[in-house]
């Protein structure tokens, strides 16, 4: 999506390349030979060129670049600003996933395994290296047998204690089941050195297994 107003292109910044490279790509897609581009220069919103007639621009969210490609009139490209892009990139980088699972059937309650295949326990799990918080949990599992009504809980443990955040399944039939929950950041906080593990609590005459659990964490700098 773009608009053209006095040789002004508006684009969303959706790549991780340098601004200059991205601007050249945008201009190239609009029919201008990238080989002719001589210079890309950021425009001061307080001193806009007379060719540009745009109001109500939020400088914290948008940035404008002047592209000199050898013609009398330059082209102006509007993108998400460096500030907004870096903020979005930081949010993406700071989100991480802890993978747990169990391959096979479970009859009795047990701890899940890590992505490396090591079974966790009250004392074994992922050791946190930074301060952060747990923000979500999701589980996919299969019910192999359900002789009577039962339940399954996927419980997060921190330092040998359940934190009260879980996935919960009511079981009365066989088949694949899913559940996910989210929680606000900084509610379930962990510190460097804390151990995160996951416990499966099975109730009733049911047999479950092939469990895939993901815990989303927000890591703080």
TIRO-2110 file (N, C-alpha, C; in Angstrom, 1 decimal):
// TIRO-2110
0.9, -1.2, 0.0, N, 1, A
0.0, 0.0, 0.0, CA, 1, A
0.9, 1.2, 0.0, C, 1, A
0.7, 2.2, -1.0, N, 2, A
1.4, 3.4, -1.0, CA, 2, A
0.6, 4.5, -1.6, C, 2, A
1.0, 5.7, -1.4, N, 3, A
0.4, 6.8, -2.1, CA, 3, A
1.5, 7.7, -2.7, C, 3, A
1.1, 8.4, -3.8, N, 4, A
2.0, 9.2, -4.5, CA, 4, A
1.5, 10.6, -4.5, C, 4, A
2.3, 11.5, -3.9, N, 5, A
1.8, 12.9, -3.8, CA, 5, A
3.1, 13.8, -3.9, C, 5, A
3.3, 14.3, -5.1, N, 6, A
4.5, 15.1, -5.4, CA, 6, A
5.7, 14.2, -5.2, C, 6, A
5.7, 13.0, -5.8, N, 7, A
6.8, 12.1, -5.7, CA, 7, A
7.1, 11.7, -4.3, C, 7, A
6.1, 11.4, -3.5, N, 8, A
6.2, 10.9, -2.2, CA, 8, A
5.7, 9.5, -2.1, C, 8, A
6.4, 8.5, -1.6, N, 9, A
6.0, 7.2, -1.4, CA, 9, A
5.8, 6.9, 0.0, C, 9, A
4.7, 6.3, 0.5, N, 10, A
4.6, 5.9, 1.9, CA, 10, A
4.6, 4.4, 2.0, C, 10, A
5.5, 3.9, 2.8, N, 11, A
5.6, 2.4, 2.9, CA, 11, A
5.8, 2.0, 4.4, C, 11, A
5.4, 0.8, 4.7, N, 12, A
5.7, 0.2, 6.0, CA, 12, A
7.0, -0.4, 6.0, C, 12, A
7.8, -0.2, 7.1, N, 13, A
9.1, -0.9, 7.2, CA, 13, A
9.0, -2.3, 7.8, C, 13, A
9.1, -3.3, 6.9, N, 14, A
8.9, -4.6, 7.4, CA, 14, A
10.0, -5.5, 7.2, C, 14, A
11.2, -5.0, 7.1, N, 15, A
12.4, -5.8, 7.0, CA, 15, A
13.5, -5.4, 8.0, C, 15, A
14.5, -6.2, 8.1, N, 16, A
15.5, -5.9, 9.1, CA, 16, A
16.8, -5.3, 8.5, C, 16, A
16.7, -5.0, 7.2, N, 17, A
17.9, -4.4, 6.5, CA, 17, A
18.1, -3.0, 6.9, C, 17, A
19.2, -2.4, 6.5, N, 18, A
19.4, -1.0, 6.8, CA, 18, A
18.4, -0.1, 6.1, C, 18, A
18.2, 1.1, 6.7, N, 19, A
17.2, 2.0, 6.2, CA, 19, A
17.5, 2.4, 4.7, C, 19, A
18.7, 2.7, 4.4, N, 20, A
19.1, 3.1, 3.1, CA, 20, A
18.8, 2.0, 2.1, C, 20, A
19.1, 0.8, 2.4, N, 21, A
18.9, -0.4, 1.5, CA, 21, A
17.4, -0.5, 1.3, C, 21, A
16.6, -0.4, 2.4, N, 22, A
15.2, -0.6, 2.3, CA, 22, A
14.6, 0.5, 1.4, C, 22, A
15.0, 1.8, 1.6, N, 23, A
14.4, 2.9, 0.8, CA, 23, A
14.7, 2.7, -0.7, C, 23, A
15.9, 2.2, -1.0, N, 24, A
16.3, 1.9, -2.4, CA, 24, A
15.4, 0.8, -3.0, C, 24, A
15.0, -0.2, -2.2, N, 25, A
14.2, -1.2, -2.6, CA, 25, A
12.8, -0.7, -2.9, C, 25, A
12.3, 0.2, -2.0, N, 26, A
10.9, 0.8, -2.2, CA, 26, A
10.9, 1.6, -3.5, C, 26, A
11.9, 2.4, -3.7, N, 27, A
12.0, 3.2, -4.9, CA, 27, A
12.1, 2.4, -6.1, C, 27, A
12.9, 1.3, -6.1, N, 28, A
13.0, 0.4, -7.2, CA, 28, A
11.7, -0.2, -7.6, C, 28, A
10.9, -0.6, -6.6, N, 29, A
9.6, -1.2, -6.9, CA, 29, A
8.6, -0.3, -7.5, C, 29, A
8.9, 1.0, -7.4, N, 30, A
8.0, 2.0, -8.0, CA, 30, A
8.4, 2.5, -9.3, C, 30, A
9.4, 1.8, -9.9, N, 31, A
9.8, 2.0, -11.3, CA, 31, A
11.0, 2.9, -11.5, C, 31, A
11.7, 3.2, -10.4, N, 32, A
12.9, 4.0, -10.6, CA, 32, A
14.1, 3.1, -10.5, C, 32, A
15.1, 3.3, -11.4, N, 33, A
16.3, 2.5, -11.5, CA, 33, A
17.1, 2.7, -10.3, C, 33, A
17.3, 1.7, -9.5, N, 34, A
18.1, 1.8, -8.3, CA, 34, A
19.6, 2.2, -8.5, C, 34, A
20.1, 1.8, -9.7, N, 35, A
21.5, 2.1, -10.1, CA, 35, A
21.7, 3.6, -10.2, C, 35, A
20.6, 4.4, -10.4, N, 36, A
20.7, 5.8, -10.6, CA, 36, A
20.7, 6.5, -9.3, C, 36, A
20.4, 5.9, -8.2, N, 37, A
20.3, 6.5, -6.9, CA, 37, A
21.7, 7.0, -6.5, C, 37, A
21.8, 8.3, -6.2, N, 38, A
23.1, 8.8, -5.8, CA, 38, A
23.2, 9.1, -4.3, C, 38, A
22.0, 9.3, -3.7, N, 39, A
22.0, 9.6, -2.2, CA, 39, A
20.7, 9.4, -1.6, C, 39, A
20.7, 9.0, -0.3, N, 40, A
19.5, 8.8, 0.5, CA, 40, A
19.7, 9.6, 1.7, C, 40, A
18.9, 10.7, 2.0, N, 41, A
19.1, 11.6, 3.1, CA, 41, A
17.8, 11.7, 3.9, C, 41, A
17.9, 11.7, 5.2, N, 42, A
16.7, 11.8, 6.1, CA, 42, A
16.2, 13.3, 6.0, C, 42, A
14.9, 13.5, 6.0, N, 43, A
14.3, 14.8, 5.9, CA, 43, A
13.9, 15.3, 7.3, C, 43, A
14.2, 16.5, 7.5, N, 44, A
13.7, 17.2, 8.8, CA, 44, A
12.3, 17.6, 8.7, C, 44, A
11.4, 17.0, 9.5, N, 45, A
10.0, 17.3, 9.5, CA, 45, A
9.7, 18.8, 9.8, C, 45, A
10.6, 19.5, 10.5, N, 46, A
10.5, 20.9, 10.8, CA, 46, A
10.8, 21.8, 9.6, C, 46, A
11.4, 21.2, 8.6, N, 47, A
11.8, 21.9, 7.4, CA, 47, A
11.6, 21.1, 6.1, C, 47, A
10.3, 20.8, 5.9, N, 48, A
9.9, 20.0, 4.8, CA, 48, A
10.1, 20.7, 3.4, C, 48, A
10.6, 20.0, 2.4, N, 49, A
10.7, 20.6, 1.1, CA, 49, A
9.3, 21.1, 0.6, C, 49, A
9.3, 22.1, -0.3, N, 50, A
8.1, 22.7, -0.8, CA, 50, A
7.3, 21.7, -1.6, C, 50, A
7.9, 20.6, -2.1, N, 51, A
7.2, 19.6, -2.9, CA, 51, A
6.3, 18.8, -2.0, C, 51, A
6.6, 18.7, -0.7, N, 52, A
5.8, 17.9, 0.2, CA, 52, A
4.8, 18.7, 1.0, C, 52, A
3.6, 18.3, 0.9, N, 53, A
2.5, 18.9, 1.6, CA, 53, A
1.8, 17.9, 2.5, C, 53, A
2.3, 17.7, 3.7, N, 54, A
1.7, 16.7, 4.6, CA, 54, A
1.6, 17.3, 6.0, C, 54, A
0.5, 17.1, 6.6, N, 55, A
0.3, 17.6, 8.0, CA, 55, A
0.1, 16.5, 9.0, C, 55, A
0.2, 16.8, 10.2, N, 56, A
0.0, 15.9, 11.3, CA, 56, A
0.8, 14.6, 11.3, C, 56, A
2.1, 14.8, 11.1, N, 57, A
3.0, 13.7, 11.0, CA, 57, A
3.6, 13.5, 12.4, C, 57, A
3.5, 12.3, 13.0, N, 58, A
4.1, 12.0, 14.3, CA, 58, A
5.5, 11.5, 14.0, C, 58, A
6.5, 12.3, 14.4, N, 59, A
7.9, 12.1, 14.1, CA, 59, A
8.4, 10.8, 14.9, C, 59, A
7.7, 10.4, 16.0, N, 60, A
8.2, 9.2, 16.7, CA, 60, A
7.8, 8.0, 16.0, C, 60, A
6.8, 8.0, 15.1, N, 61, A
6.3, 6.9, 14.4, CA, 61, A
6.8, 6.8, 12.9, C, 61, A
7.0, 8.0, 12.3, N, 62, A
7.3, 8.0, 10.9, CA, 62, A
8.6, 8.8, 10.7, C, 62, A
9.2, 8.4, 9.5, N, 63, A
10.4, 9.1, 9.1, CA, 63, A
10.4, 9.3, 7.6, C, 63, A
11.0, 10.4, 7.1, N, 64, A
11.0, 10.7, 5.6, CA, 64, A
12.4, 10.7, 5.1, C, 64, A
12.6, 10.2, 3.9, N, 65, A
13.9, 10.2, 3.3, CA, 65, A
13.9, 10.7, 1.9, C, 65, A
14.8, 11.6, 1.6, N, 66, A
14.9, 12.2, 0.3, CA, 66, A
15.9, 11.3, -0.6, C, 66, A
15.4, 10.9, -1.7, N, 67, A
16.2, 10.1, -2.6, CA, 67, A
16.6, 10.8, -3.9, C, 67, A
17.9, 11.0, -4.0, N, 68, A
18.4, 11.7, -5.2, CA, 68, A
18.8, 10.7, -6.2, C, 68, A
18.1, 10.6, -7.4, N, 69, A
18.4, 9.6, -8.4, CA, 69, A
18.8, 10.3, -9.7, C, 69, A
19.4, 11.5, -9.6, N, 70, A
19.9, 12.1, -10.8, CA, 70, A
18.9, 13.0, -11.6, C, 70, A
17.7, 13.0, -11.2, N, 71, A
16.7, 13.8, -11.9, CA, 71, A
16.5, 15.2, -11.2, C, 71, A
15.8, 16.1, -11.9, N, 72, A
15.6, 17.4, -11.3, CA, 72, A
14.9, 17.4, -10.0, C, 72, A
13.8, 16.6, -9.9, N, 73, A
13.0, 16.5, -8.7, CA, 73, A
13.3, 15.2, -8.0, C, 73, A
13.7, 15.2, -6.7, N, 74, A
13.9, 14.0, -5.9, CA, 74, A
12.6, 13.3, -5.6, C, 74, A
12.8, 12.1, -5.1, N, 75, A
11.7, 11.3, -4.6, CA, 75, A
11.8, 11.2, -3.1, C, 75, A
10.6, 11.3, -2.4, N, 76, A
10.6, 11.2, -0.9, CA, 76, A
9.9, 9.9, -0.5, C, 76, A
10.5, 9.2, 0.4, N, 77, A
10.0, 7.9, 0.9, CA, 77, A
9.6, 8.1, 2.4, C, 77, A
8.4, 7.7, 2.8, N, 78, A
8.0, 7.8, 4.2, CA, 78, A
7.9, 6.3, 4.7, C, 78, A
8.6, 6.1, 5.8, N, 79, A
8.6, 4.8, 6.4, CA, 79, A
8.4, 4.9, 7.9, C, 79, A
8.2, 3.8, 8.6, N, 80, A
8.2, 3.7, 10.0, CA, 80, A
9.6, 4.3, 10.5, C, 80, A
9.6, 5.1, 11.5, N, 81, A
10.8, 5.6, 12.0, CA, 81, A
11.7, 4.6, 12.6, C, 81, A
13.0, 5.0, 12.8, N, 82, A
14.0, 4.1, 13.4, CA, 82, A
13.5, 3.8, 14.8, C, 82, A
13.0, 4.8, 15.5, N, 83, A
12.5, 4.6, 16.9, CA, 83, A
11.4, 3.6, 17.0, C, 83, A
10.4, 3.7, 16.1, N, 84, A
9.3, 2.7, 16.2, CA, 84, A
9.8, 1.3, 15.7, C, 84, A
10.7, 1.3, 14.8, N, 85, A
11.2, 0.0, 14.3, CA, 85, A
12.0, -0.7, 15.4, C, 85, A
12.9, 0.0, 16.0, N, 86, A
13.8, -0.5, 17.1, CA, 86, A
12.9, -1.0, 18.2, C, 86, A
11.8, -0.2, 18.6, N, 87, A
11.0, -0.7, 19.6, CA, 87, A
10.3, -2.0, 19.3, C, 87, A
9.8, -2.1, 18.1, N, 88, A
9.1, -3.3, 17.7, CA, 88, A
10.1, -4.5, 17.7, C, 88, A
11.3, -4.2, 17.2, N, 89, A
12.3, -5.3, 17.1, CA, 89, A
12.7, -5.7, 18.5, C, 89, A
12.8, -4.8, 19.4, N, 90, A
13.2, -5.1, 20.8, CA, 90, A
12.1, -6.0, 21.4, C, 90, A
10.8, -5.7, 21.2, N, 91, A
9.7, -6.5, 21.7, CA, 91, A
9.8, -7.9, 21.2, C, 91, A
10.1, -8.1, 19.9, N, 92, A
10.2, -9.4, 19.3, CA, 92, A
11.4, -10.2, 19.9, C, 92, A
12.5, -9.5, 20.0, N, 93, A
13.7, -10.2, 20.5, CA, 93, A
13.5, -10.6, 22.0, C, 93, A
12.8, -9.8, 22.8, N, 94, A
12.6, -10.1, 24.2, CA, 94, A
11.6, -11.2, 24.5, C, 94, A
10.8, -11.7, 23.5, N, 95, A
9.9, -12.8, 23.7, CA, 95, A
10.6, -14.1, 23.3, C, 95, A
10.6, -15.0, 24.3, N, 96, A
11.2, -16.3, 24.1, CA, 96, A
10.2, -17.4, 24.4, C, 96, A
10.5, -18.6, 24.0, N, 97, A
9.7, -19.8, 24.2, CA, 97, A
10.5, -20.9, 24.9, C, 97, A
9.9, -21.5, 25.9, N, 98, A
10.5, -22.7, 26.6, CA, 98, A
9.7, -23.9, 26.1, C, 98, A
10.3, -24.9, 25.5, N, 99, A
9.6, -26.0, 25.0, CA, 99, A
9.7, -27.2, 25.9, C, 99, A
8.5, -27.8, 26.2, N, 100, A
8.4, -29.0, 27.0, CA, 100, A
7.6, -30.0, 26.3, C, 100, A
7.7, -31.3, 26.6, N, 101, A
6.9, -32.3, 26.0, CA, 101, A
7.0, -33.7, 26.6, C, 101, A
6.3, -34.6, 26.1, N, 102, A
6.4, -36.0, 26.6, CA, 102, A
5.9, -36.9, 25.4, C, 102, A
6.8, -37.7, 24.9, N, 103, A
6.5, -38.6, 23.8, CA, 103, A
6.1, -40.0, 24.4, C, 103, A
4.8, -40.4, 24.1, N, 104, A
4.3, -41.6, 24.6, CA, 104, A
3.2, -41.4, 25.6, C, 104, A
2.8, -42.5, 26.3, N, 105, A
1.6, -42.4, 27.2, CA, 105, A
2.0, -42.1, 28.6, C, 105, A
1.0, -41.4, 29.3, N, 106, A
1.2, -41.1, 30.7, CA, 106, A
-0.1, -41.6, 31.4, C, 106, A
0.1, -42.4, 32.4, N, 107, A
-1.0, -42.9, 33.3, CA, 107, A
-1.0, -42.1, 34.6, C, 107, A
0.2, -42.0, 35.2, N, 108, A
0.3, -41.3, 36.5, CA, 108, A
0.9, -39.9, 36.2, C, 108, A
0.7, -39.1, 37.2, N, 109, A
1.2, -37.7, 37.1, CA, 109, A
2.8, -37.7, 37.0, C, 109, A
3.3, -36.8, 36.2, N, 110, A
4.8, -36.8, 36.0, CA, 110, A
5.2, -35.5, 35.5, C, 110, A
6.5, -35.2, 35.6, N, 111, A
7.1, -34.0, 35.0, CA, 111, A
7.3, -34.2, 33.5, C, 111, A
7.2, -33.1, 32.7, N, 112, A
7.5, -33.2, 31.3, CA, 112, A
9.0, -33.1, 31.0, C, 112, A
9.3, -33.3, 29.8, N, 113, A
10.7, -33.3, 29.4, CA, 113, A
11.0, -32.0, 28.7, C, 113, A
12.3, -31.6, 28.7, N, 114, A
12.7, -30.4, 27.9, CA, 114, A
12.9, -30.7, 26.5, C, 114, A
13.2, -29.7, 25.7, N, 115, A
13.4, -29.9, 24.2, CA, 115, A
14.6, -30.8, 24.0, C, 115, A
15.5, -31.0, 24.9, N, 116, A
16.7, -31.9, 24.8, CA, 116, A
16.3, -33.3, 25.2, C, 116, A
15.1, -33.6, 25.6, N, 117, A
14.7, -34.9, 26.0, CA, 117, A
15.0, -35.3, 27.5, C, 117, A
15.5, -34.3, 28.2, N, 118, A
15.8, -34.5, 29.7, CA, 118, A
14.5, -34.3, 30.4, C, 118, A
14.1, -35.2, 31.3, N, 119, A
12.9, -35.0, 32.1, CA, 119, A
13.1, -34.0, 33.2, C, 119, A
12.2, -33.1, 33.3, N, 120, A
12.3, -32.1, 34.4, CA, 120, A
11.8, -32.7, 35.7, C, 120, A
12.0, -31.9, 36.8, N, 121, A
11.6, -32.3, 38.1, CA, 121, A
11.5, -31.1, 38.9, C, 121, A
11.2, -31.2, 40.2, N, 122, A
11.2, -30.0, 41.1, CA, 122, A
12.5, -29.3, 41.1, C, 122, A
13.6, -30.0, 40.8, N, 123, A
15.0, -29.4, 40.9, CA, 123, A
15.6, -29.3, 39.5, C, 123, A
15.0, -29.9, 38.5, N, 124, A
15.6, -29.9, 37.1, CA, 124, A
14.7, -29.1, 36.2, C, 124, A
15.3, -28.3, 35.4, N, 125, A
14.5, -27.5, 34.4, CA, 125, A
15.3, -26.5, 33.7, C, 125, A
14.7, -25.5, 33.1, N, 126, A
15.4, -24.4, 32.4, CA, 126, A
15.8, -23.4, 33.5, C, 126, A
17.1, -23.1, 33.5, N, 127, A
17.6, -22.1, 34.4, CA, 127, A
17.6, -20.7, 33.8, C, 127, A
16.9, -19.8, 34.3, N, 128, A
16.8, -18.4, 33.8, CA, 128, A
18.1, -17.7, 33.9, C, 128, A
18.5, -16.9, 32.9, N, 129, A
19.7, -16.2, 32.9, CA, 129, A
19.5, -14.7, 33.1, C, 129, A
18.2, -14.2, 32.9, N, 130, A
17.9, -12.8, 33.1, CA, 130, A
16.6, -12.7, 33.9, C, 130, A
16.3, -11.6, 34.3, N, 131, A
15.0, -11.3, 35.0, CA, 131, A
13.9, -11.2, 33.9, C, 131, A
12.7, -11.7, 34.2, N, 132, A
11.7, -11.6, 33.3, CA, 132, A
10.4, -12.1, 33.9, C, 132, A
9.4, -12.5, 33.0, N, 133, A
8.1, -12.9, 33.5, CA, 133, A
7.5, -13.9, 32.5, C, 133, A
6.7, -14.8, 33.0, N, 134, A
6.0, -15.8, 32.2, CA, 134, A
4.7, -15.1, 31.7, C, 134, A
4.5, -15.2, 30.4, N, 135, A
3.3, -14.5, 29.8, CA, 135, A
2.3, -15.4, 29.1, C, 135, A
2.6, -16.7, 29.0, N, 136, A
1.7, -17.5, 28.3, CA, 136, A
2.1, -19.0, 28.4, C, 136, A
1.1, -19.9, 28.2, N, 137, A
1.3, -21.3, 28.1, CA, 137, A
0.3, -21.9, 27.2, C, 137, A
0.8, -22.9, 26.4, N, 138, A
-0.1, -23.6, 25.5, CA, 138, A
0.2, -25.1, 25.5, C, 138, A
-0.8, -25.9, 25.3, N, 139, A
-0.5, -27.4, 25.3, CA, 139, A
-1.4, -28.1, 24.3, C, 139, A
-0.8, -29.0, 23.6, N, 140, A
-1.5, -29.9, 22.7, CA, 140, A
-1.2, -31.3, 23.2, C, 140, A
-2.2, -32.1, 23.5, N, 141, A
-2.1, -33.5, 24.0, CA, 141, A
-3.1, -34.4, 23.4, C, 141, A
-2.9, -35.7, 23.5, N, 142, A
-3.9, -36.7, 23.0, CA, 142, A
-4.4, -37.5, 24.2, C, 142, A
-5.7, -37.8, 24.2, N, 143, A
-6.3, -38.7, 25.2, CA, 143, A
-6.4, -40.0, 24.5, C, 143, A
-5.7, -41.0, 25.0, N, 144, A
-5.7, -42.4, 24.5, CA, 144, A
-6.9, -43.2, 25.0, C, 144, A
-7.1, -43.1, 26.3, N, 145, A
-8.2, -43.8, 27.0, CA, 145, A
-8.9, -42.9, 28.0, C, 145, A
-10.2, -43.1, 28.1, N, 146, A
-11.0, -42.4, 29.1, CA, 146, A
-12.1, -43.3, 29.6, C, 146, A
-11.8, -44.1, 30.6, N, 147, A
-12.7, -45.1, 31.1, CA, 147, A
-13.8, -44.3, 31.9, C, 147, A
-13.5, -43.2, 32.5, N, 148, A
-14.5, -42.4, 33.2, CA, 148, A
-14.0, -41.0, 33.1, C, 148, A
-14.9, -40.1, 33.6, N, 149, A
-14.6, -38.6, 33.6, CA, 149, A
-13.3, -38.4, 34.3, C, 149, A
-12.4, -37.6, 33.7, N, 150, A
-11.1, -37.3, 34.4, CA, 150, A
-10.6, -35.9, 34.0, C, 150, A
-9.5, -35.5, 34.5, N, 151, A
-8.9, -34.2, 34.3, CA, 151, A
-7.4, -34.3, 34.1, C, 151, A
-6.8, -33.4, 33.4, N, 152, A
-5.4, -33.2, 33.3, CA, 152, A
-5.0, -31.8, 33.4, C, 152, A
-4.0, -31.5, 34.2, N, 153, A
-3.5, -30.2, 34.4, CA, 153, A
-2.0, -30.1, 34.0, C, 153, A
-1.6, -29.1, 33.3, N, 154, A
-0.3, -28.8, 32.9, CA, 154, A
0.2, -27.7, 33.7, C, 154, A
1.0, -27.9, 34.8, N, 155, A
1.3, -26.9, 35.8, CA, 155, A
2.7, -26.4, 35.7, C, 155, A
2.9, -25.1, 35.7, N, 156, A
4.2, -24.5, 35.7, CA, 156, A
4.8, -24.5, 37.1, C, 156, A
6.0, -25.0, 37.3, N, 157, A
6.8, -24.9, 38.5, CA, 157, A
7.9, -23.9, 38.4, C, 157, A
8.1, -23.2, 39.5, N, 158, A
9.3, -22.3, 39.6, CA, 158, A
9.9, -22.6, 41.0, C, 158, A
11.2, -23.0, 40.9, N, 159, A
11.9, -23.4, 42.1, CA, 159, A
11.2, -24.3, 43.0, C, 159, A
10.7, -25.4, 42.4, N, 160, A
10.1, -26.5, 43.1, CA, 160, A
8.7, -26.3, 43.6, C, 160, A
8.1, -25.1, 43.2, N, 161, A
6.7, -24.8, 43.6, CA, 161, A
5.9, -24.4, 42.4, C, 161, A
4.6, -24.9, 42.4, N, 162, A
3.7, -24.5, 41.3, CA, 162, A
3.4, -23.0, 41.5, C, 162, A
3.3, -22.3, 40.3, N, 163, A
3.0, -20.9, 40.4, CA, 163, A
1.5, -20.5, 40.2, C, 163, A
0.7, -21.6, 40.0, N, 164, A
-0.7, -21.3, 39.8, CA, 164, A
-1.2, -21.0, 38.4, C, 164, A
-0.3, -21.0, 37.5, N, 165, A
-0.7, -20.8, 36.1, CA, 165, A
-0.6, -22.1, 35.3, C, 165, A
-1.6, -22.4, 34.5, N, 166, A
-1.7, -23.8, 34.0, CA, 166, A
-2.6, -23.9, 32.8, C, 166, A
-2.5, -25.0, 32.1, N, 167, A
-3.5, -25.4, 31.1, CA, 167, A
-4.3, -26.5, 31.8, C, 167, A
-5.6, -26.5, 31.5, N, 168, A
-6.5, -27.5, 32.2, CA, 168, A
-7.4, -28.1, 31.2, C, 168, A
-7.6, -29.5, 31.3, N, 169, A
-8.4, -30.2, 30.4, CA, 169, A
-9.4, -31.1, 31.2, C, 169, A
-10.7, -31.0, 30.8, N, 170, A
-11.7, -31.9, 31.3, CA, 170, A
-11.8, -33.0, 30.3, C, 170, A
-11.7, -34.3, 30.7, N, 171, A
-11.5, -35.4, 29.8, CA, 171, A
-12.7, -36.4, 30.0, C, 171, A
-13.5, -36.6, 28.9, N, 172, A
-14.5, -37.6, 28.9, CA, 172, A
-14.6, -38.4, 27.6, C, 172, A
-13.6, -38.2, 26.8, N, 173, A
-13.5, -38.9, 25.5, CA, 173, A
-12.1, -38.9, 25.0, C, 173, A
-11.8, -39.8, 24.1, N, 174, A
-10.5, -39.8, 23.5, CA, 174, A
-10.4, -38.7, 22.4, C, 174, A
-9.1, -38.5, 22.0, N, 175, A
-8.9, -37.5, 20.9, CA, 175, A
-7.8, -36.5, 21.3, C, 175, A
-7.5, -35.6, 20.3, N, 176, A
-6.5, -34.6, 20.5, CA, 176, A
-7.2, -33.3, 21.1, C, 176, A
-6.5, -32.7, 22.1, N, 177, A
-7.1, -31.6, 22.8, CA, 177, A
-6.1, -30.4, 22.9, C, 177, A
-6.6, -29.2, 22.9, N, 178, A
-5.7, -28.0, 22.9, CA, 178, A
-6.2, -27.1, 24.0, C, 178, A
-5.2, -26.3, 24.6, N, 179, A
-5.6, -25.3, 25.5, CA, 179, A
-4.5, -24.3, 25.5, C, 179, A
-4.8, -23.0, 25.7, N, 180, A
-3.8, -21.9, 25.9, CA, 180, A
-4.3, -20.9, 26.8, C, 180, A
-3.4, -20.3, 27.5, N, 181, A
-3.7, -19.2, 28.5, CA, 181, A
-2.6, -18.1, 28.4, C, 181, A
-3.0, -16.9, 28.6, N, 182, A
-2.0, -15.8, 28.6, CA, 182, A
-2.2, -15.0, 29.9, C, 182, A
-1.2, -14.3, 30.3, N, 183, A
-1.2, -13.5, 31.5, CA, 183, A
-0.4, -12.2, 31.3, C, 183, A
-0.7, -11.2, 32.0, N, 184, A
0.0, -9.9, 31.9, CA, 184, A
1.5, -10.0, 32.3, C, 184, A
2.3, -9.3, 31.6, N, 185, A
3.7, -9.3, 31.9, CA, 185, A
3.9, -8.8, 33.3, C, 185, A
5.0, -9.3, 34.0, N, 186, A
5.3, -8.9, 35.3, CA, 186, A
4.4, -9.4, 36.4, C, 186, A
3.5, -10.3, 36.0, N, 187, A
2.6, -10.9, 37.0, CA, 187, A
3.4, -12.1, 37.7, C, 187, A
3.9, -13.0, 36.8, N, 188, A
4.7, -14.2, 37.3, CA, 188, A
6.1, -13.9, 37.0, C, 188, A
6.8, -13.2, 37.9, N, 189, A
8.2, -12.8, 37.6, CA, 189, A
9.2, -13.8, 38.0, C, 189, A
10.3, -14.0, 37.3, N, 190, A
11.4, -14.8, 37.7, CA, 190, A
12.7, -14.0, 37.7, C, 190, A
13.7, -14.5, 38.4, N, 191, A
14.9, -13.9, 38.5, CA, 191, A
16.0, -14.8, 38.0, C, 191, A
17.2, -14.2, 37.7, N, 192, A
18.3, -15.1, 37.2, CA, 192, A
18.6, -16.2, 38.2, C, 192, A
18.7, -17.4, 37.7, N, 193, A
19.0, -18.5, 38.5, CA, 193, A
17.7, -19.3, 38.9, C, 193, A
16.5, -18.8, 38.7, N, 194, A
15.3, -19.5, 38.9, CA, 194, A
15.2, -20.7, 37.9, C, 194, A
14.6, -21.8, 38.4, N, 195, A
14.4, -23.0, 37.6, CA, 195, A
12.9, -23.1, 37.2, C, 195, A
12.6, -23.2, 35.9, N, 196, A
11.3, -23.4, 35.4, CA, 196, A
11.1, -24.9, 34.9, C, 196, A
10.1, -25.6, 35.4, N, 197, A
9.8, -26.9, 34.9, CA, 197, A
8.3, -27.0, 34.8, C, 197, A
7.8, -28.2, 34.3, N, 198, A
6.4, -28.3, 34.0, CA, 198, A
5.9, -29.7, 34.5, C, 198, A
4.8, -29.8, 35.2, N, 199, A
4.3, -31.0, 35.8, CA, 199, A
2.9, -31.3, 35.2, C, 199, A
2.7, -32.6, 34.9, N, 200, A
1.4, -33.0, 34.4, CA, 200, A
0.7, -33.8, 35.5, C, 200, A
-0.4, -33.2, 35.9, N, 201, A
-1.2, -33.8, 37.0, CA, 201, A
-2.5, -34.5, 36.4, C, 201, A
-2.5, -35.8, 36.5, N, 202, A
-3.6, -36.6, 35.8, CA, 202, A
-4.5, -37.1, 36.9, C, 202, A
-5.8, -36.9, 36.7, N, 203, A
-6.8, -37.3, 37.7, CA, 203, A
-7.9, -38.2, 37.0, C, 203, A
-8.3, -39.3, 37.6, N, 204, A
-9.2, -40.2, 37.0, CA, 204, A
-8.6, -41.3, 36.2, C, 204, A
-9.4, -42.2, 35.7, N, 205, A
-9.0, -43.4, 34.9, CA, 205, A
-8.9, -43.0, 33.5, C, 205, A
-7.8, -42.2, 33.2, N, 206, A
-7.6, -41.7, 31.8, CA, 206, A
-6.1, -41.9, 31.5, C, 206, A
-5.9, -42.0, 30.2, N, 207, A
-4.5, -42.2, 29.7, CA, 207, A
-4.2, -41.2, 28.7, C, 207, A
-3.3, -40.3, 28.9, N, 208, A
-2.9, -39.2, 28.0, CA, 208, A
-1.5, -39.4, 27.5, C, 208, A
-1.1, -38.5, 26.6, N, 209, A
0.3, -38.6, 26.1, CA, 209, A
0.6, -37.7, 24.9, C, 209, A
1.7, -37.9, 24.3, N, 210, A
2.2, -37.0, 23.2, CA, 210, A
1.9, -35.6, 23.5, C, 210, A
2.5, -35.1, 24.6, N, 211, A
2.2, -33.8, 25.0, CA, 211, A
3.2, -32.8, 24.5, C, 211, A
2.7, -31.7, 24.0, N, 212, A
3.6, -30.6, 23.5, CA, 212, A
3.2, -29.3, 24.2, C, 212, A
4.1, -28.8, 25.0, N, 213, A
3.8, -27.6, 25.8, CA, 213, A
4.8, -26.5, 25.6, C, 213, A
4.3, -25.3, 25.4, N, 214, A
5.2, -24.1, 25.2, CA, 214, A
4.9, -23.1, 26.2, C, 214, A
5.9, -22.6, 26.9, N, 215, A
5.8, -21.5, 27.8, CA, 215, A
6.4, -20.2, 27.2, C, 215, A
5.6, -19.2, 27.1, N, 216, A
6.1, -17.9, 26.6, CA, 216, A
6.7, -17.1, 27.7, C, 216, A
7.9, -16.5, 27.6, N, 217, A
8.4, -15.7, 28.6, CA, 217, A
8.8, -14.4, 28.0, C, 217, A
8.8, -13.3, 28.8, N, 218, A
9.3, -12.0, 28.4, CA, 218, A
10.5, -11.7, 29.2, C, 218, A
11.7, -11.6, 28.5, N, 219, A
13.0, -11.4, 29.1, CA, 219, A
13.2, -9.9, 29.2, C, 219, A
13.6, -9.4, 30.4, N, 220, A
13.9, -8.0, 30.6, CA, 220, A
15.4, -7.8, 30.5, C, 220, A
15.8, -6.6, 30.0, N, 221, A
17.3, -6.3, 29.9, CA, 221, A
17.7, -5.7, 31.3, C, 221, A
END
